[in-house]
Amino acid sequence: MLTLRLVFESFRFALDALKANLLRTILSLLGVTVGIFSIIAVFTVVDSLETNIRSSLDFVGDKIIYVQKWPFIFSPDSPWWKYFNRPNPTPREFQQLRRQLGPNNKGVAMFAASGSNTFKAGSNSVADCVLQGVTYDFRAVRNVPLKEGRYFTTQEMDAGRPVAIIGAIIAENLFPNGNALGKEFKVRGRTFTVIGVMEKEGKKLLTIASNDDNCIIPFSLFAKLFSVSTTGYGNGPSTSIAVKGRDEDAGLLDLEYEIQGVMRNIRGLKPREEDNFALNRPEMIASMIGTLFSRIGVIGAVIGGLATLVGGFGIANIMFVSVRERTNIIGIQKSLGAKNFFILFQFLFEAICLCLIGGGAGLFLVWLVTTIPQDALPLTMTAARIALGLLISVAIGVIAGIVPAAVAANLDPVIAIRAK
C-alpha cells in the first residue's frame, strides 16, 4: 500500500512540475528527445539497411561453397595479380568435380552470366537484362522461384536447346498482353522459347541480385553464345562452380576439404604450391556486412549519446530547481515522519518519468519517419529498439536524478521547513 501511494505521489509531483513550468520542462526534455531520436533512428536505419542488403544477397544461397577465380574477401598480404592470373573454372573441371566428389554434397552446378543484354519479341523490347547460363543441378544450389511453367529437362540441358526461364520484368515488357509460356523472343541473334516465368521479387537495395531482369538458359548454349573458354583463360564471362552441402556436415568443413583436395588434384598442384582457385562461402559476405554495420552502429550511438548527454544535464537542472522550489514541502514531509528513502525515491521517480516522456517523444518521431512510404529503403522499428530506447531513457533518468534526489533526501527538516 505504501509503495502504491509512493508511486502515485511521485507521478503526481512529476505532472505538477510539468504543468507549473511547461516551457522550461519542454526545452529541457528536448535534449532527451533529440538524443533518443538520434540513437534509435541510427539503429533503425542500420538494421533496415543490413536487412535489405542481406535480403538482396539471398541469391548466394545457404550451405554452399563456390569454386571461383576471385575470393569474396581479398587478403591484404596477397598481391592482386596473383588472383588475376588464376584460371576460371572450366566445364571439364566441373564434370570431374561432380564425378569425384563423395556423398558430402547435395548437388554440383556450373553457371556464368552476362549483363547488358537486349531482349526483343515483335515490336516489344527490354534492355539491360542479365543472360545466365546454368547446368541442370542449378536449382539444387540456388532457388529458382517459378510462378509459371517448368524447369529445364536433362535432354534440354544436354542438347543446349534454345529454351529459357525469364524474370517478371522481362515477361511484362515482352509479353504485356498475357501468358508468356510458349512464346518466342530474340537475344544475341538467337530465338528462344519461354518455358518458365519466375516470381516477381520487386526492388532491392542491391538490384544486381534480382531475378526480375534475369533470363536463365542452358549452360552449353550460353558457352557457345559467349565463347566461354575451355582452358579457363580468355575475355569471356567468368564461370563459377557451386556445391551444395548437407545439413549434417556442420560448418561444411568436410565438404570444403574434399573440394580443395579434388581441385588441387584436377589442376595438378604440387604439395607446396598454393591454391590457384578460391573457395567462397556466403558467410564471408555476411560476416563482412555484420562487421561493417556494427561499426556504423557504434559511430551512430556515440553521436546520439552526445545529444543524450546534453539532455541528461537538462533533466538534472530541472531536478535541482525542483528540489529548491519544494524544499519547504520536503521539510514538512520529514517532520511528519517521511523517511529519507521516501524523499529519494520521489525525486528519482520524477526524473525517470520526465526522461520517459522525452524518450517516448523521440521514439514517436522515429516511428513517424518509418511510416514515410519509400521503395529504396523501407524502414522498420523493431520491438527491441523500442525497448532499448525506453531502457536508455530510464538510465538517463536514474543518472540525472540520483544526485538531486540524494540532496533532497539529506536535507535537514528544520532548515528545510523554514525555507521560502
C-alpha positions, 0 to 999 in steps of 0.5 A: 500500500505504501509503495502504491501511494509512493508511486502515485505521489511521485507521478503526481509531483512529476505532472505538477512540475510539468504543468507549473513550468511547461516551457522550461520542462519542454526545452529541457526534455528536448535534449532527451528527445533529440538524443533518443531520436538520434540513437534509435533512428541510427539503429533503425536505419542500420538494421533496415539497411543490413536487412535489405542488403542481406535480403538482396544477397539471398541469391548466394544461397545457404550451405554452399561453397563456390569454386571461383577465380576471385575470393569474396574477401581479398587478403591484404598480404596477397598481391592482386595479380596473383588472383588475376592470373588464376584460371576460371573454372572450366566445364571439364573441371566441373564434370570431374568435380561432380564425378569425384566428389563423395556423398558430402554434397547435395548437388554440383552446378556450373553457371556464368552470366552476362549483363547488358543484354537486349531482349526483343519479341515483335515490336516489344523490347527490354534492355539491360537484362542479365543472360545466365547460363546454368547446368541442370543441378542449378536449382539444387544450389540456388532457388529458382522461384517459378510462378509459371511453367517448368524447369529445364529437362536433362535432354534440354540441358544436354542438347543446349536447346534454345529454351529459357526461364525469364524474370517478371520484368522481362515477361511484362515488357515482352509479353504485356498482353498475357501468358508468356509460356510458349512464346518466342523472343530474340537475344544475341541473334538467337530465338528462344522459347519461354518455358518458365516465368519466375516470381516477381521479387520487386526492388532491392537495395542491391538490384544486381541480385534480382531475378526480375531482369534475369533470363536463365538458359542452358549452360552449353548454349550460353558457352557457345553464345559467349565463347566461354573458354575451355582452358579457363583463360580468355575475355569471356564471362567468368564461370563459377562452380557451386556445391551444395552441402548437407545439413549434417556436415556442420560448418561444411568443413568436410565438404570444403576439404574434399573440394580443395583436395579434388581441385588441387588434384584436377589442376595438378598442384604440387604439395607446396604450391598454393591454391590457384582457385578460391573457395567462397562461402556466403558467410564471408559476405555476411560476416563482412556486412555484420562487421561493417554495420556494427561499426556504423552502429557504434559511430551512430550511438556515440553521436546520439549519446552526445545529444543524450548527454546534453539532455541528461544535464537538462533533466538534472537542472530541472531536478535541482530547481525542483528540489529548491522550489519544494524544499519547504514541502520536503521539510514538512514531509520529514517532520511528519515522519517521511523517511529519507528513502521516501524523499529519494525515491520521489525525486528519482521517480520524477526524473525517470518519468520526465526522461520517459516522456522525452524518450517516448517523444523521440521514439514517436518521431522515429516511428513517424519517419518509418511510416514515410512510404519509400521503395529504396529503403523501407524502414522498420522499428523493431520491438527491441529498439523500442525497448532499448530506447525506453531502457536508455531513457530510464538510465538517463533518468536514474543518472540525472536524478540520483544526485538531486534526489540524494540532496533532497533526501539529506536535507535537514527538516528544520532548515528545510521547513523554514525555507521560502 
